[in-house]
Every structure is written in structure tokens, then in C-alpha cells.
Amino acid sequence: MAVKKKQARKDPSGHVLRKGEGYRKDKQRYIFQYLDNDRHPVTLYAESLEELREKEDQVTADRVDNVHSYVAGKVDLNYVFDRYMSLKYYLKLSTKLNYQYMYDHFVRDTFGKTLLKDIRYTDVKRFYCELLDEKGIKPITLDNINTLIHPALGMAVRDGVIRSNPSNGVMGEIKKSNLWDKDTGVRHALTIDQGKAFLRYVQRSETYNHWFPMFIVFFGTGMRVGEVCSLRWDDINFEKKEIYVNHTVVPLRKPEGYQLHISTPKTGKSKRTIPMMDEVYEALSEEYERQRMTGFSSYKLDGMTGFVFINRYGKIFQQGLINKAIFRITEEYNTQEILNAAKEKRRPLLIPHFSCHHIRHTFCTRMCENETNIKAIQDIMGHSDIQTTMNIYAEATDTVKQEAIQSLQKGWEIY
């Protein structure tokens, strides 16, 4: 038995009408009926089919953006954050993915489901305190989470959706509480003796001496870890004794895991030229000659090749692997130093646990101790905000003042 095909509905001019569309002959106008987000029926009217479909397109766009629910505050914090992130056009992909990961990991499945209209100051504070006290996250991580939630809610205020930002003042109050470790997140530079001891141990170690050129570059240039890992021979001018920093490597989170990609430096100021100290020049020259004899790496990443530092798998290093090496080296050094100090009846020179970024902080501190030109320090470090340089400079100056007084104290006599 043949199935009878349903006839398409048409208007008086013969145009085929879509689902939800209709034509009122008695009123000679077009209508479109649909259900809004709250399942309430809505009817649109228009004098022509063209006008009606323009209204339909606007309804579709509004429904996709969830505009009506947003304005009414009936969406949750997740929607507000996603809307906020969709407008961050200027963010680098790596930065955007990091923000997304942090929000998804700590907020989305918990506080993120709270309706916008129901969020109060105490709700934000309670959530932050739970993260610190119950989840055990570090204060610096909470600070980063707040830098995502606070501006997203601020956007809702500017849009007129809520009257005030419920996260205003929350972090300030928490930082005054006993939940906040005042020293957490503060990086302290290695002392001159600690830095020398670490480099000397690496250079003399049969197990770790292959790390020496990389660590000399870290300690002698203050470059960021991604800048060191992606350093190419083409970026080094041995004649002028300069290193050109014009790119970095970043790990991008993909469904199948992290993947490395070459990106522009962290900020506009990060593109810079760094003069090489003699130790850096000598270490890189020796490494160049070694690779010239054994063969340069053919590893290619995003069209770039000729990388200086390659791991045993023939690829460039990642930050996690370098930090693990630093940990192992420091542990073995400290163990050996304690034994040697006991035999020699002296106080051991121990090295605290540190990371790649502590080395950058250490370099900047040494610069601040020996150079008064803040602008020059900022340019070499690639700081976009001179306040970052000033903060380290102030800390270094305090240390120098303490050392000066201690030095004076040794020769001081009270009559």
C-alpha cells in the first residue's frame, strides 16, 4: 500500500512554510509559534514572510545565546563563565586552555552549577574556604580561580544582569584569615653559594653532567623554561655573544593528552635580546662543538628545527622532566653534602627544593643586587609590567641591606 505524501503548507504566494510558521488569512499577516526556554508558548507576527524569518533568525540566535535566561539571572555560573571566555578573543590558545582546565577542574561540577541570581557574597566565600580547607588546594591556586570567577561575575554586572559582584572583597578577607599561608606562593631566590654548589655538583657528576649546559643557560640568562626548551642554534649569535628570544614552547591540552606547540613569547616585552655572560658563551660553544661532531638534532616542531637541548628520545624537554631532574640532583647533593660536612666537622651547605622558575627568580635577584637600572633589568627579564621587576628589586635590596649591616657588625666595637 502506497504511503500518501504529506502536502507542504504554502502561503498565498506559493512559498513553502516552515514548521511553526503560518498565515492568517483573516488578518493577512504571518505568524510563528514556538516554546521559550521555560516552555511557555510565544507567537511572533509579521506583515511579510521575509520580516517573519528575520524575527525567527533573531529568536534562534537568542535561544543559542540563552539571552533571556541570562538577563533574568536564571542561568548558572557555568553559563556566565563560558560567555565570558567566548569574548576573550585576544587570549593565546594555550592561556585560554589553561583557564578552561582550571575552571573545569575546580568549579564546573560544584559551585559552577549555582544559579546566577542565587549567588551571594557568603556563597563565594564559603566555596573558597572549602577549596582551601577541605580540598587542600594551595592559596596561589585559589588566587588563580578567583581571577576567573571575579571578572565573569563582573561582566554580568556590566550587562545589568546582577546589581553587584558577589565576589567583591572575598579574597581580601580570606587573605587576612588563618587559612591563608602568607608565605605560600612566594618564590625565594637561591643564595649565591647555593647556586654555585648546584652548578658545580652537576658539572662534576658523571650521572648529571649532560644537564650542565642547560642549567648554565637557566642560571645565566633568566630565560623562562619554555624559552630555554625551544632555544635553537639560529637564536644564538656567537659573534655578538647574544641570545635572541622570539618564541617559546607551550603544552596544549588535547583529548588525547598534552601536545607541544611553538608559540609567540608570553608577552610583547618577552621578545628580547639577552647578552651572554662568559660562562654561558663557553658552555654553549662547547655544546655546539660536541653536536657538530656527533650530529645536530633533526627533530622538527611546528616547522622549527635545530633545537639546542634534546632529551634522550630525540625531542625537546618539558618543564616537568626538568623539575624532576632538579629534585633528584638536589636530593643526592644534600645527602652527600651532609656526609662530607660531618667528616670535615663543618656546617653543611644545603640546597632547598626549587624549580625552573626559581632559577629565573634567582637570576633576577642577582641582577637587582648588582644593577640599579630597573629598565635594563625589565628588558632582560622580559617583564611586561615593571612592578614585577620592582617587587623582586625591593626584596633583593632588603637582603643587601641586611648583609651590609651584618658585614658592618663584624668589625663593630662598642667602647
C-alpha positions in Angstrom: 0.0 0.0 0.0 1.5 3.3 -1.1 2.1 5.9 1.6 0.5 9.2 0.8 3.0 12.0 0.9 2.1 15.0 3.2 1.5 18.2 1.2 3.7 21.1 2.1 1.9 24.1 3.6 2.2 27.3 1.5 1.2 30.9 1.8 -1.0 32.8 -0.7 2.1 33.5 -2.9 3.0 29.8 -3.1 6.0 30.0 -0.7 6.5 26.8 1.4 6.1 27.5 5.1 8.4 26.0 7.7 7.5 24.2 10.9 5.9 26.7 13.3 5.1 29.2 10.5 1.6 30.1 9.5 -0.5 32.6 7.6 -3.7 34.2 9.0 -6.0 35.0 6.0 -8.4 36.9 8.2 -5.7 39.3 9.4 -3.5 39.0 6.4 -0.3 38.5 8.3 2.3 35.8 9.1 2.8 34.1 12.4 5.5 32.0 14.0 4.8 30.0 17.2 7.5 28.4 19.5 8.2 27.5 23.1 10.6 29.6 25.0 13.3 28.2 27.4 10.6 28.0 30.2 8.3 26.0 27.9 5.9 28.9 27.5 4.2 29.4 24.1 5.3 32.5 22.2 3.8 33.9 18.9 5.5 36.3 16.6 3.7 38.4 13.9 4.9 40.0 10.7 3.4 41.6 7.6 5.6 39.6 5.2 7.4 36.3 5.1 10.7 38.0 4.8 10.1 40.0 8.0 8.9 36.9 9.9 12.0 35.0 9.0 14.2 37.8 10.2 12.4 37.6 13.5 12.9 33.8 13.5 16.6 34.2 13.0 16.8 36.6 15.9 14.9 34.2 18.1 17.2 31.3 17.1 20.3 33.5 18.0 18.8 34.5 21.3 18.0 30.9 22.2 21.5 29.8 21.3 22.9 32.5 23.5 20.3 31.9 26.2 19.9 35.7 26.3 16.6 35.8 28.0 17.5 33.4 30.8 20.8 35.3 31.2 19.2 38.6 31.6 16.7 37.1 34.1 19.6 35.6 36.1 18.2 32.1 35.6 21.4 30.7 34.2 24.2 29.2 36.3 27.7 30.4 36.9 29.0 27.9 34.3 27.0 29.7 31.6 28.3 33.1 32.7 31.9 31.9 32.7 31.5 30.3 29.2 30.0 33.5 27.9 32.9 35.5 29.5 35.5 33.2 27.9 33.9 33.4 24.5 34.6 37.1 24.4 38.4 36.7 25.3 39.4 37.0 21.7 42.9 38.3 22.4 44.0 35.4 24.7 46.6 33.0 23.4 45.2 29.5 22.8 47.5 28.0 25.5 46.3 30.6 28.1 42.7 30.1 27.2 43.0 26.3 27.5 44.7 26.6 30.9 41.9 28.9 32.2 39.4 26.4 30.9 41.1 23.5 32.5 41.4 25.2 35.9 37.7 26.2 35.9 36.5 22.8 34.7 38.7 21.0 37.3 37.7 23.1 40.4 34.4 24.9 39.7 32.2 23.5 36.9 30.8 20.4 38.6 30.3 22.1 42.0 29.8 25.8 42.6 29.5 26.4 38.9 26.0 24.9 38.9 24.7 27.6 41.2 22.1 29.9 39.6 23.4 33.4 39.0 20.5 35.0 40.8 21.2 32.9 43.9 24.9 33.7 44.3 25.7 35.8 47.3 28.9 37.1 48.9 28.8 34.4 51.6 28.3 31.7 49.0 31.5 32.7 47.2 33.4 32.9 50.5 32.2 29.5 51.6 33.2 27.9 48.3 36.7 29.4 48.5 37.2 28.4 52.1 36.1 24.8 51.3 38.7 24.7 48.5 41.4 25.8 50.9 40.3 23.9 54.0 38.7 20.7 52.7 40.2 20.3 49.2 43.6 21.4 50.3 44.4 23.5 47.3 47.3 26.0 47.5 46.5 29.6 48.1 48.1 30.6 44.8 45.7 28.2 43.0 42.7 29.8 44.8 44.0 33.2 43.7 44.0 32.0 40.1 40.5 30.6 40.4 39.3 33.9 41.7 40.8 35.7 38.6 38.4 33.6 36.6 35.2 33.9 38.7 35.5 37.5 39.7 35.7 39.0 36.1 33.0 36.7 34.9 30.6 38.0 37.5 31.8 41.5 36.8 30.7 41.0 33.2 27.2 40.1 34.4 27.2 43.4 36.5 28.1 45.4 33.4 25.4 43.7 31.4 22.9 44.7 34.0 22.0 41.2 34.9 23.0 41.5 38.6 23.4 44.7 40.6 26.7 44.0 42.3 29.6 41.5 42.1 29.1 39.0 44.9 32.8 38.1 44.8 34.0 41.6 45.6 36.2 41.6 48.7 36.2 37.9 49.2 39.8 37.3 48.5 40.9 40.2 50.6 39.0 38.8 53.6 40.3 35.3 53.1 43.9 36.6 52.9 43.5 38.0 56.4 42.3 34.7 57.8 44.4 31.8 59.2 43.5 29.7 56.2 45.9 31.8 54.1 49.6 31.0 54.4 51.3 34.3 53.9 54.5 32.8 52.5 52.8 30.3 50.1 53.4 31.1 46.5 56.3 33.5 47.3 59.4 32.3 45.5 62.7 32.8 47.2 65.9 33.1 45.3 68.8 30.7 45.9 71.8 32.2 47.6 75.0 32.7 45.6 76.6 29.8 47.4 73.7 27.5 46.8 73.6 28.3 43.1 77.3 27.7 42.7 77.1 24.5 44.7 74.3 23.2 42.5 76.1 24.0 39.2 79.4 22.6 40.5 77.8 19.4 41.5 76.1 19.0 38.1 79.3 19.7 36.2 81.3 17.2 38.2 78.7 14.4 38.2 79.1 11.6 35.8 75.3 11.0 36.0 74.1 14.6 35.6 76.8 16.5 33.7 74.9 16.3 30.5 72.4 18.8 32.1 75.2 21.3 32.7 74.8 23.4 29.5 71.0 23.8 30.0 71.4 24.8 33.7 74.1 27.3 32.8 71.6 28.9 30.4 68.9 28.9 33.0 71.1 30.5 35.7 73.0 32.8 33.4 70.1 34.3 31.3 66.9 34.2 33.5 65.0 32.8 30.5 61.6 31.2 31.0 61.5 27.4 30.8 59.6 27.4 27.5 62.1 29.8 26.0 65.1 27.6 27.1 63.5 24.4 25.9 62.7 25.8 22.5 66.1 27.6 22.1 67.6 27.0 18.6 71.1 27.4 17.3 69.7 30.0 14.9 68.7 32.1 18.0 72.3 32.3 19.2 74.8 34.8 17.8 78.2 33.7 18.9 80.0 36.7 17.3 77.9 39.3 19.2 77.5 36.9 22.2 73.8 37.4 22.2 70.7 35.2 22.5 67.5 36.2 20.7 64.3 35.3 22.4 61.4 35.3 19.9 59.3 32.2 20.6 58.5 29.6 23.3 57.1 26.1 23.5 53.8 25.5 25.2 51.9 22.3 26.1 48.3 22.4 24.8 45.8 20.1 26.4 44.1 17.8 23.9 41.6 14.9 24.4 44.5 12.5 23.7 46.8 14.3 26.2 49.3 17.2 26.1 50.9 18.2 22.8 53.8 20.6 22.5 53.5 23.6 20.1 55.6 26.6 19.3 54.1 29.9 20.2 55.0 33.6 20.5 56.6 34.6 23.8 54.4 35.2 26.9 54.0 38.9 26.3 55.1 41.6 23.8 58.0 42.5 26.1 59.2 38.9 26.1 60.7 39.3 22.6 64.2 40.4 23.6 67.9 40.1 23.2 70.0 38.8 26.1 73.7 39.4 26.2 75.7 36.2 27.1 77.9 36.1 30.1 81.3 34.3 29.6 80.1 31.1 31.3 77.0 30.9 29.1 79.0 31.6 26.0 81.6 28.9 26.8 79.0 26.3 27.8 77.0 26.8 24.5 80.2 26.9 22.4 81.3 23.6 23.8 77.8 22.1 23.3 77.8 23.3 19.7 81.2 21.7 19.0 80.0 18.5 20.6 76.9 18.3 18.5 78.9 19.3 15.4 80.9 16.1 15.9 78.0 13.8 16.9 75.3 15.4 14.7 72.7 18.0 15.2 69.1 17.1 16.1 66.7 16.7 13.1 63.7 17.0 15.4 61.0 19.3 14.0 58.2 21.0 15.8 55.7 23.3 14.0 58.2 23.9 11.2 61.1 24.7 13.5 64.2 22.6 13.9 67.8 22.9 15.1 66.9 22.9 18.8 69.8 23.2 21.3 68.5 20.9 24.0 67.1 17.5 23.1 66.2 14.7 25.5 67.1 11.0 25.1 64.0 10.4 23.0 65.2 13.0 20.4 62.6 15.6 21.4 62.7 18.9 23.3 62.4 18.9 27.0 59.2 19.6 29.1 59.1 21.5 32.3 58.0 18.5 34.4 61.0 16.4 33.4 63.5 19.3 34.2 61.9 19.9 37.6 62.2 16.1 38.4 65.9 16.2 37.4 66.4 19.3 39.7 64.7 17.4 42.6 66.9 14.3 42.1 70.1 16.3 41.8 69.3 18.3 44.9 68.4 15.2 46.9 71.7 13.5 46.0 73.7 16.6 46.6 72.2 17.2 50.0 72.8 13.6 51.1 76.4 13.7 50.0 76.9 17.2 51.5 75.6 16.1 54.9 78.1 13.2 55.0 81.0 15.4 53.8 80.2 18.1 56.3 80.1 15.6 59.1 83.6 14.2 58.2 85.0 17.7 57.8 83.3 18.9 61.0 81.6 21.9 59.4 78.1 23.1 58.8 76.6 21.6 55.6 75.6 23.9 52.7 72.2 22.5 51.9 70.1 23.4 48.8 66.4 23.9 49.2 64.0 22.3 46.8 63.4 24.6 43.8 62.0 24.6 40.3 62.9 26.1 36.9 61.1 29.3 37.7 63.0 29.7 41.0 66.2 29.8 38.8 64.6 32.7 36.8 63.7 34.4 40.1 67.3 33.8 41.3 68.8 35.4 38.2 66.6 38.4 38.5 67.5 38.8 42.2 71.2 38.7 41.3 70.6 41.3 38.7 68.8 43.6 41.1 71.6 43.2 43.6 74.2 44.4 41.1 72.3 46.8 38.8 70.4 49.9 39.6 68.9 50.5 36.2 65.4 48.9 36.7 64.5 49.4 33.0 67.5 47.4 31.9 66.6 44.6 34.3 63.0 44.6 33.0 64.1 44.4 29.4 66.5 41.4 30.0 63.8 39.6 32.0 61.1 40.3 29.5 58.6 41.6 32.2 55.6 43.3 30.7 54.9 45.0 34.0 57.7 46.9 35.7 56.0 46.3 39.0 57.1 42.6 38.7 60.7 43.8 38.4 60.2 46.3 41.2 58.9 43.6 43.6 62.0 41.5 43.1 64.2 44.5 43.3 62.7 45.6 46.7 63.2 42.1 48.1 66.8 42.0 46.8 67.5 45.4 48.2 66.3 44.3 51.6 68.7 41.4 51.5 71.6 43.5 50.5 70.9 45.9 53.3 70.8 43.1 55.8 74.1 41.7 54.5 75.7 45.2 54.7 74.7 45.6 58.3 75.9 42.1 59.2 79.2 42.9 57.5 79.5 46.1 59.4 78.6 44.3 62.6 81.7 42.1 62.3 84.0 45.0 62.6 82.0 47.0 65.1 83.3 47.6 68.6 81.5 49.3 71.4 83.7 51.3 73.7 
